[in-house]
Amino acid sequence: MSTGQGPAAGWAPTWALGRAVLLTGLLLIAGVLLGRVDLVVLAVPFALGTAYALRRRPTAGPQVWVAADEGHLVEGGEFTATVTVGNPDTVGYDVAVVRTRVSPWLWMKRAGVGGARADLSRTGVDRPFVTVVDPDTAVDLELSGTARRWGRHPVGPAGARVAAAGGLLVSRATIAEPVRARVYPKTEPFEAVEAMPRAAGLVGAHHSRRPGEGGELAGVRVFAPGDRLRRIDWRVSLRARQLHVAATLSDRDAEVVILLDVLAEAGRSGGVGGAASVLDTTVRAAAAIGEHYLHRGDRVAMLEYGPAARRLRPATGRRQYLTLLEWLLDVQAESAPHEPYEPVFGPHLLSSDALVVVLTPLLDERSAQMLARMARSGRFVVAVDTLPADLPPPGRKGWSEVAFRLWRLDRDTMICQLREHGVPVVRWAGAGSLDEVLRDVARLATAPRAGAR
């Protein structure tokens, strides 16, 4: 919540007060100079009315508060906000004019002051609202609408001006700082196969190749000290006349690193239900992939490939999912003139057993070089293409269309070279996007290496 306080001496005379004083003075001067009593009598009502209106003048200016809905708001959900104007004085305000700004991604449909409702255009609030504020009370301006895009969207600044003493005094504008409404990305339905290159944790939902306490049968072996009695296979033991136990493979969790390429942005965002830009696809896909693997008990980490090189440490559970959504709200596309990532970002900082899912539009050669370096270092990398398939050319004049086609061919060549380096590239398409790729990566991880005996 943001609050704006009124100034101590924030009252100024209005044109009405100036006209009343001027008219009274002119009538009195004219009556005295001309010796006409009727002009003096005519000035008396103006003087008495002005004095009566100013007999109780307010000393405290209005107060303004801005509050936004603190619930778990997702793209496409209903959004509510409140702008409150308060009167801390013992004298009532004759009229209060309230006005606020709202982010264009928060499409306001209705607003109301003191129970009165008004329909608004979807582009935001651009009209003032008028109400009366009694002494020691507050009036709420309620805003409601739809959140169209993820991010931290401002509600405000909001301002209020009030008139008192019969409209003879007006306060200076009281401004409340904007508050940020958190709109989380809409997670598309996403499911993937259980295949993981290497499940390296202690317990989880993925079958590993290591023996341990799990549900996957690995065979039968001779009883050894430390084996549990409930694992004894009595049929085999009676035939072999020696105790044998059923051996199982351990169920382990895996570490998934979701890497977001934020070096470039392309396309125009239309909000939820509209066209998606590169950043929209990247953030929504990251939220869906993170939710899927966290729900399965895996460890998920987030990483930005950009100038800021922000990180989110690997963790599991519901708390990590909420932290992941908060982390995604601050994702921004930033270009960088150089490559400052080796000391801060590099394959040596990633676990050798982690599955690295890179969400990239492949608009920068440095992104392709980063993917190739990771593949050469032995990391299990999957590149997800986030460039919109229907991306239009920048213009249709001159050679722009030909240049766009040449750029497309060059980008396709880059993707083919990445695949030759062992980096699978797949276009994001929601559920099942990574199934075939994950199976191939898991098959390569379990295949015997050259030179191994």
C-alpha positions as CSV (number, residue, x, y, z in Angstrom):
1,M,0.0,0.0,0.0
2,S,1.2,3.5,-0.9
3,T,0.2,6.6,1.1
4,G,0.2,10.3,0.2
5,Q,0.0,12.9,3.0
6,G,-1.5,16.3,2.5
7,P,0.8,19.4,3.2
8,A,0.4,21.3,6.4
9,A,-0.5,24.6,4.7
10,G,-1.9,23.2,1.5
11,W,-4.9,25.4,0.9
12,A,-5.3,28.1,-1.7
13,P,-8.1,30.6,-2.5
14,T,-10.3,29.8,-5.6
15,W,-11.5,32.2,-8.3
16,A,-14.9,32.2,-6.5
17,L,-13.3,33.7,-3.3
18,G,-11.4,36.2,-5.4
19,R,-14.6,37.3,-7.2
20,A,-16.5,37.6,-4.0
21,V,-13.8,39.8,-2.3
22,L,-13.4,41.9,-5.5
23,L,-17.1,42.5,-5.9
24,T,-17.6,43.4,-2.3
25,G,-14.7,45.8,-2.4
26,L,-15.8,47.5,-5.6
27,L,-19.4,48.0,-4.2
28,L,-18.1,49.5,-0.9
29,I,-15.7,51.8,-2.7
30,A,-18.3,52.9,-5.2
31,G,-20.9,53.5,-2.4
32,V,-18.5,55.6,-0.4
33,L,-17.2,57.7,-3.4
34,L,-20.7,58.2,-4.9
35,G,-22.4,58.6,-1.6
36,R,-24.9,55.9,-2.4
37,V,-26.1,53.8,0.5
38,D,-27.8,51.2,-1.8
39,L,-24.4,50.1,-3.1
40,V,-23.2,49.5,0.4
41,V,-26.3,47.6,1.3
42,L,-25.8,45.5,-1.9
43,A,-22.3,44.6,-0.8
44,V,-23.4,43.4,2.6
45,P,-24.8,40.0,1.5
46,F,-21.6,39.2,-0.4
47,A,-19.4,40.1,2.6
48,L,-21.6,38.1,5.0
49,G,-21.8,35.1,2.7
50,T,-18.1,35.0,2.3
51,A,-17.5,35.3,6.0
52,Y,-20.1,32.7,6.8
53,A,-18.4,30.2,4.4
54,L,-15.0,30.9,5.8
55,R,-16.1,30.6,9.5
56,R,-14.9,27.0,9.6
57,R,-12.1,26.4,7.3
58,P,-10.2,23.1,7.2
59,T,-6.6,23.0,8.3
60,A,-5.5,19.4,7.2
61,G,-5.3,18.4,3.6
62,P,-6.6,15.1,2.2
63,Q,-4.8,11.8,2.5
64,V,-4.6,9.2,-0.3
65,W,-3.9,5.5,-0.2
66,V,-3.4,3.1,-3.1
67,A,-3.8,-0.7,-2.5
68,A,-3.8,-3.6,-5.0
69,D,-5.0,-7.1,-4.7
70,E,-2.4,-9.2,-2.9
71,G,-3.8,-12.6,-4.0
72,H,-2.3,-15.1,-6.4
73,L,-3.2,-13.2,-9.6
74,V,-2.6,-15.1,-12.9
75,E,-2.8,-13.8,-16.4
76,G,-6.4,-13.5,-17.5
77,G,-7.7,-13.3,-13.9
78,E,-9.9,-10.6,-12.4
79,F,-7.9,-7.8,-10.9
80,T,-9.1,-5.4,-8.2
81,A,-7.5,-2.3,-6.7
82,T,-8.6,0.5,-4.4
83,V,-7.8,4.2,-4.2
84,T,-8.9,5.7,-0.9
85,V,-9.2,9.4,-0.1
86,G,-9.5,10.3,3.6
87,N,-10.4,13.4,5.5
88,P,-8.5,13.7,8.9
89,D,-10.0,17.1,9.7
90,T,-13.1,18.0,11.7
91,V,-14.5,20.0,8.8
92,G,-16.0,18.2,5.8
93,Y,-14.9,18.5,2.2
94,D,-17.5,19.8,-0.2
95,V,-16.1,17.9,-3.1
96,A,-13.1,15.7,-3.8
97,V,-11.7,14.9,-7.2
98,V,-9.8,11.6,-7.5
99,R,-7.7,10.5,-10.4
100,T,-5.3,7.6,-10.9
101,R,-3.2,6.0,-13.6
102,V,-3.1,2.3,-14.3
103,S,-0.8,0.1,-16.3
104,P,-2.1,-0.6,-19.9
105,W,-1.8,-4.3,-19.2
106,L,-4.5,-4.0,-16.5
107,W,-7.6,-3.5,-18.5
108,M,-10.0,-1.7,-16.2
109,K,-13.7,-2.4,-16.9
110,R,-15.5,-0.7,-14.0
111,A,-14.7,1.9,-11.4
112,G,-16.8,3.5,-8.7
113,V,-16.7,6.0,-5.8
114,G,-19.1,5.7,-2.9
115,G,-21.2,2.9,-4.5
116,A,-21.6,4.6,-7.9
117,R,-20.3,2.5,-10.7
118,A,-19.0,3.6,-14.1
119,D,-17.9,1.7,-17.2
120,L,-14.4,2.4,-18.5
121,S,-12.5,1.8,-21.6
122,R,-10.1,-1.1,-21.5
123,T,-7.1,1.1,-21.9
124,G,-7.2,2.2,-18.3
125,V,-8.6,5.0,-16.1
126,D,-8.4,8.4,-17.7
127,R,-11.3,10.3,-16.1
128,P,-11.7,11.9,-12.7
129,F,-14.1,10.7,-10.1
130,V,-15.9,13.1,-7.8
131,T,-17.3,12.4,-4.3
132,V,-18.0,14.1,-1.0
133,V,-15.8,13.3,2.0
134,D,-17.3,13.8,5.5
135,P,-15.2,14.7,8.5
136,D,-13.0,12.0,9.9
137,T,-14.0,9.5,7.2
138,A,-12.6,7.9,4.0
139,V,-14.1,7.1,0.6
140,D,-12.9,4.2,-1.6
141,L,-12.5,4.3,-5.4
142,E,-12.9,0.7,-6.4
143,L,-11.3,-0.5,-9.7
144,S,-11.9,-3.8,-11.3
145,G,-10.7,-5.4,-14.5
146,T,-8.6,-8.1,-16.1
147,A,-4.9,-8.7,-15.9
148,R,-3.6,-9.2,-19.5
149,R,0.1,-9.9,-19.0
150,W,2.5,-11.2,-16.5
151,G,4.8,-8.9,-14.7
152,R,4.8,-6.2,-12.0
153,H,2.3,-3.6,-13.2
154,P,1.9,-0.2,-11.5
155,V,-1.4,1.1,-10.1
156,G,-1.0,4.8,-9.6
157,P,0.3,7.4,-9.0
158,A,-3.1,8.6,-7.6
159,G,-3.9,12.1,-6.8
160,A,-6.7,14.0,-5.1
161,R,-7.8,17.6,-4.7
162,V,-10.6,18.8,-2.5
163,A,-12.7,21.9,-2.2
164,A,-14.0,23.3,1.1
165,A,-15.7,26.4,2.6
166,G,-18.4,26.4,-0.1
167,G,-15.9,26.1,-2.9
168,L,-13.9,29.2,-1.7
169,L,-10.8,27.1,-0.8
170,V,-9.1,24.3,-2.7
171,S,-6.3,22.0,-1.5
172,R,-3.1,21.4,-3.3
173,A,-2.9,18.0,-5.0
174,T,-2.0,15.1,-2.8
175,I,-0.1,12.4,-4.7
176,A,0.3,8.8,-3.6
177,E,3.1,6.7,-5.0
178,P,2.2,3.8,-7.3
179,V,2.0,0.2,-6.0
180,R,3.1,-2.8,-8.1
181,A,0.5,-5.5,-8.8
182,R,2.1,-8.9,-9.2
183,V,0.6,-10.9,-12.2
184,Y,2.1,-14.4,-12.5
185,P,2.5,-16.1,-15.9
186,K,-0.1,-18.5,-17.0
187,T,1.4,-22.0,-17.0
188,E,0.4,-24.0,-20.0
189,P,-0.4,-27.7,-19.5
190,F,3.0,-29.4,-19.7
191,E,3.9,-33.0,-19.2
192,A,7.1,-34.9,-20.0
193,V,8.3,-38.4,-19.9
194,E,10.1,-39.7,-16.9
195,A,13.4,-40.2,-18.8
196,M,16.2,-38.3,-17.2
197,P,19.9,-38.4,-18.2
198,R,21.2,-39.0,-14.7
199,A,19.2,-39.1,-11.5
200,A,21.7,-38.1,-8.9
201,G,19.8,-37.3,-5.8
202,L,19.0,-39.6,-2.8
203,V,15.3,-40.1,-3.2
204,G,12.8,-39.2,-5.9
205,A,10.6,-40.4,-8.7
206,H,13.1,-41.4,-11.4
207,H,14.6,-44.9,-11.7
208,S,18.4,-44.8,-11.5
209,R,20.9,-47.5,-12.4
210,R,22.2,-47.7,-8.9
211,P,21.1,-50.4,-6.5
212,G,19.1,-49.2,-3.5
213,E,15.7,-49.1,-1.8
214,G,13.2,-48.6,-4.7
215,G,10.4,-50.3,-6.5
216,E,12.2,-51.3,-9.7
217,L,13.4,-54.9,-9.6
218,A,17.0,-55.4,-10.6
219,G,17.4,-59.1,-10.0
220,V,18.1,-61.7,-7.3
221,R,21.4,-62.0,-5.4
222,V,22.9,-63.8,-2.4
223,F,22.0,-62.5,1.0
224,A,24.6,-60.2,2.5
225,P,25.0,-58.5,5.9
226,G,22.8,-55.5,6.1
227,D,20.0,-56.8,3.8
228,R,16.5,-56.6,5.1
229,L,14.7,-59.8,5.9
230,R,11.6,-58.7,4.0
231,R,13.7,-58.7,0.9
232,I,14.3,-62.5,1.1
233,D,13.1,-64.4,-1.9
234,W,12.0,-67.7,-0.3
235,R,11.4,-69.6,-3.6
236,V,14.9,-69.0,-4.9
237,S,16.4,-69.6,-1.4
238,L,14.7,-73.0,-1.1
239,R,15.8,-74.1,-4.6
240,A,19.4,-72.9,-4.1
241,R,19.5,-74.0,-0.4
242,Q,21.0,-70.5,0.3
243,L,19.4,-67.2,1.3
244,H,18.8,-64.9,-1.7
245,V,17.2,-61.4,-1.7
246,A,15.5,-59.4,-4.3
247,A,17.6,-56.5,-5.5
248,T,16.0,-53.2,-6.5
249,L,17.1,-50.0,-8.2
250,S,16.9,-46.8,-6.2
251,D,14.5,-44.1,-7.1
252,R,16.3,-40.8,-7.2
253,D,15.5,-37.2,-8.0
254,A,17.1,-35.1,-10.7
255,E,18.3,-31.6,-11.1
256,V,16.8,-29.5,-13.8
257,V,18.3,-26.1,-14.8
258,I,16.1,-23.8,-16.8
259,L,18.2,-21.3,-18.6
260,L,16.5,-18.2,-20.1
261,D,18.1,-16.4,-23.0
262,V,17.2,-12.7,-22.5
263,L,19.7,-11.2,-24.9
264,A,17.0,-10.3,-27.5
265,E,13.2,-9.7,-27.8
266,A,11.1,-10.2,-30.9
267,G,7.5,-10.1,-31.8
268,R,4.7,-8.0,-30.2
269,S,3.0,-9.1,-27.0
270,G,-0.8,-9.2,-27.2
271,G,-1.3,-10.4,-23.6
272,V,-3.0,-13.6,-22.6
273,G,-5.0,-15.0,-25.5
274,G,-3.2,-12.8,-28.0
275,A,0.1,-12.9,-29.9
276,A,3.1,-14.0,-27.8
277,S,6.5,-12.4,-28.0
278,V,9.8,-14.2,-27.4
279,L,9.8,-13.1,-23.7
280,D,6.1,-14.2,-23.2
281,T,6.9,-17.7,-24.6
282,T,10.1,-17.9,-22.5
283,V,8.5,-16.9,-19.2
284,R,5.4,-19.1,-19.7
285,A,7.4,-22.1,-20.8
286,A,9.8,-21.7,-17.9
287,A,6.9,-21.6,-15.4
288,A,5.3,-24.7,-17.0
289,I,8.5,-26.7,-17.0
290,G,9.4,-25.7,-13.5
291,E,6.0,-26.6,-12.2
292,H,6.1,-30.0,-13.8
293,Y,9.4,-31.1,-12.4
294,L,8.8,-29.5,-9.0
295,H,5.6,-31.4,-8.8
296,R,7.6,-34.6,-9.4
297,G,9.9,-33.9,-6.5
298,D,12.9,-32.8,-8.6
299,R,15.3,-29.9,-7.9
300,V,14.8,-27.0,-10.2
301,A,17.2,-24.0,-10.7
302,M,16.7,-20.9,-12.9
303,L,19.4,-19.0,-14.7
304,E,19.5,-15.9,-16.9
305,Y,21.8,-15.7,-19.9
306,G,22.1,-11.9,-20.0
307,P,24.0,-8.9,-18.6
308,A,22.4,-9.4,-15.1
309,A,23.1,-13.2,-15.0
310,R,20.5,-13.7,-12.3
311,R,20.3,-17.0,-10.5
312,L,17.8,-19.0,-8.5
313,R,19.4,-21.8,-6.5
314,P,18.1,-25.4,-7.0
315,A,15.5,-26.5,-4.5
316,T,12.3,-28.5,-4.3
317,G,8.8,-28.2,-3.1
318,R,5.9,-25.7,-3.2
319,R,8.1,-22.9,-1.7
320,Q,10.5,-23.2,-4.6
321,Y,7.6,-23.0,-7.1
322,L,6.4,-19.7,-5.5
323,T,9.9,-18.4,-5.5
324,L,10.3,-19.3,-9.1
325,L,7.2,-17.4,-10.1
326,E,8.4,-14.3,-8.2
327,W,11.8,-14.6,-9.9
328,L,10.2,-14.8,-13.4
329,L,8.3,-11.5,-12.8
330,D,11.6,-9.6,-13.1
331,V,12.7,-11.1,-16.4
332,Q,13.6,-8.4,-18.9
333,A,15.2,-8.5,-22.3
334,E,18.6,-6.7,-22.3
335,S,21.2,-6.6,-25.0
336,A,24.9,-6.8,-24.1
337,P,27.8,-5.5,-26.3
338,H,30.3,-8.1,-25.0
339,E,30.4,-11.5,-23.4
340,P,30.7,-11.0,-19.6
341,Y,29.6,-14.5,-18.7
342,E,32.6,-16.7,-18.3
343,P,33.5,-15.5,-14.8
344,V,29.8,-15.4,-13.7
345,F,28.2,-17.9,-15.9
346,G,29.6,-21.0,-17.5
347,P,29.3,-24.8,-17.8
348,H,31.7,-25.2,-14.8
349,L,29.0,-23.8,-12.5
350,L,26.4,-26.3,-13.6
351,S,26.1,-29.8,-12.1
352,S,27.4,-32.5,-14.4
353,D,24.3,-34.6,-13.8
354,A,21.8,-31.8,-14.4
355,L,19.4,-31.5,-17.3
356,V,19.8,-28.0,-18.8
357,V,16.8,-26.8,-20.7
358,V,17.7,-23.6,-22.6
359,L,14.8,-21.4,-23.7
360,T,16.3,-19.3,-26.5
361,P,15.1,-17.5,-29.7
362,L,18.5,-18.1,-31.2
363,L,18.7,-14.5,-32.4
364,D,22.3,-14.0,-31.2
365,E,25.3,-16.0,-32.3
366,R,26.5,-15.9,-28.7
367,S,23.6,-18.0,-27.7
368,A,24.5,-20.7,-30.1
369,Q,28.1,-20.5,-29.0
370,M,27.0,-20.9,-25.4
371,L,25.0,-24.0,-26.3
372,A,27.9,-25.5,-28.2
373,R,30.3,-24.9,-25.2
374,M,27.9,-26.7,-22.8
375,A,27.5,-29.7,-25.1
376,R,31.3,-30.0,-25.5
377,S,31.7,-29.8,-21.7
378,G,29.5,-33.0,-21.3
379,R,26.4,-31.3,-20.0
380,F,23.0,-32.7,-21.1
381,V,21.5,-29.7,-23.0
382,V,18.1,-29.3,-24.7
383,A,17.4,-26.1,-26.6
384,V,13.8,-24.9,-26.8
385,D,13.1,-22.5,-29.7
386,T,11.0,-19.6,-28.5
387,L,10.9,-17.5,-31.6
388,P,7.3,-17.1,-32.9
389,A,6.6,-19.2,-35.9
390,D,4.5,-16.4,-37.6
391,L,7.1,-13.6,-37.0
392,P,6.4,-11.1,-39.8
393,P,9.3,-9.3,-41.6
394,P,10.2,-5.9,-40.3
395,G,9.0,-4.2,-43.5
396,R,7.9,-4.7,-47.0
397,K,9.8,-2.0,-48.8
398,G,12.9,-2.4,-50.8
399,W,15.0,-5.4,-50.0
400,S,13.6,-6.0,-46.5
401,E,11.7,-9.1,-47.4
402,V,14.7,-10.7,-49.2
403,A,16.9,-9.8,-46.2
404,F,14.4,-11.4,-43.9
405,R,14.4,-14.7,-45.9
406,L,18.2,-14.7,-45.9
407,W,18.2,-14.3,-42.2
408,R,15.8,-17.2,-41.8
409,L,18.1,-19.4,-43.9
410,D,21.1,-18.4,-41.8
411,R,19.2,-19.2,-38.6
412,D,18.2,-22.6,-39.9
413,T,21.8,-23.3,-40.7
414,M,22.8,-22.3,-37.2
415,I,20.2,-24.8,-35.8
416,C,21.5,-27.6,-38.0
417,Q,25.1,-26.9,-36.8
418,L,23.9,-27.1,-33.2
419,R,22.3,-30.5,-33.9
420,E,25.6,-31.6,-35.4
421,H,27.3,-30.6,-32.1
422,G,24.8,-32.8,-30.2
423,V,22.4,-30.1,-29.1
424,P,18.8,-31.0,-29.9
425,V,16.6,-28.0,-30.8
426,V,12.8,-28.3,-30.5
427,R,10.1,-25.7,-30.9
428,W,8.0,-25.1,-27.8
429,A,4.5,-26.5,-28.2
430,G,3.2,-27.1,-24.7
431,A,2.6,-30.6,-23.4
432,G,4.8,-33.2,-25.0
433,S,7.2,-30.7,-26.5
434,L,10.3,-32.4,-24.9
435,D,9.2,-36.0,-24.9
436,E,11.2,-37.3,-27.9
437,V,14.2,-35.1,-27.1
438,L,14.3,-36.3,-23.5
439,R,14.2,-39.9,-24.6
440,D,17.1,-39.4,-26.9
441,V,19.1,-37.6,-24.3
442,A,18.5,-40.3,-21.7
443,R,19.5,-43.0,-24.3
444,L,22.7,-41.2,-25.0
445,A,23.5,-40.9,-21.3
446,T,23.1,-44.6,-20.7
447,A,25.0,-45.7,-23.8
448,P,28.5,-47.0,-23.3
449,R,31.2,-44.5,-24.0
450,A,33.9,-45.1,-26.6
451,G,36.9,-46.8,-25.0
452,A,35.0,-48.1,-22.1
453,R,35.3,-51.8,-21.3
